[in-house]
Amino acid sequence: MGKQVIQVGRSAVLTKGRRAGIKVKIAKILDKSFVEIELPGGKTRKCNVAHLEFY
């Protein structure tokens, strides 16, 4: 698999955990492994990039 381009505002789907299948947007890049995502209700959470699938 090629390198993923991580940008603020990009859409993704969570693939792991109890929120799997939820569409989110990247709100902030914390480091190379973690980003802050915005959930549909407007809340933000820290998330591992390996748990996201970009489209």
Protein Blocks (a to p, Z undefined) as FASTA:
>chain_A
ZZddddehiacddfedjkgoiacddfbdfblmbccdddfkopacdddfklpccZZ
